[in-house]
């Protein structure tokens, strides 16, 4: 048991994909690393205006990059150099409301965001440009996850829906209605065919098997 610094309310917690460490992002902009199992604390980002109103955090698969989504709709990105975080880019503001989730695709070069404004945006780190956006929903997105191969993206809404897209074709392939009665606040996507969703208050946890893209196309061919 350990007590992080900074504001404890609404802190975001992520495990490093490459080391035995837990990272805690506070709304006031502090980012802390706790080495496990010793719980030794290192403050990587101190309290500062550049990261104030931080709301979500994600690692690239290789653990070398971190993206932070903010309440004002903007995103910051950092990379590790000699054990320290160095700003990689800033100034991208894909949304006009909370960036509720930010994630890297498996290529390590694409950052995806979802927001309560109903939009999902893609940012290419190589060209430093917005590369794609998915059709906005009529509802606020509260959660998002990418499949491990980066081919599929899933997002949960305020009304309890789950939306599934094929990333390459940018096509929405499935909408699951009323998965929960409260906002879908957490989604895990362990493989291309399995989703785990939890609502805002943790009352409901649902595990869903979804068809593959090949199965969906085969069904469409048969129907035509």
Secondary structure, DSSP 8 states (H G I E B T S, - for coil): ----SS--TT-EEEE-SSSSEEEEE-TTS-EEEEETTTTEEEEEE-S-GGGTTEEEEEE-TTSSEEEEEETTS-EEEEEEETTEEEEEEEEE---SS-EEEEEE-TTSSEEEEEETTS-EEEEETTTTEEEEEE---SS-EEEEEE-TTSSEEEEEETTS-EEEEETTTTEEEEEETTS-SS-EEEEEEEETTEEEEEETTS--EEEEE---HHHHHHHHHHH-
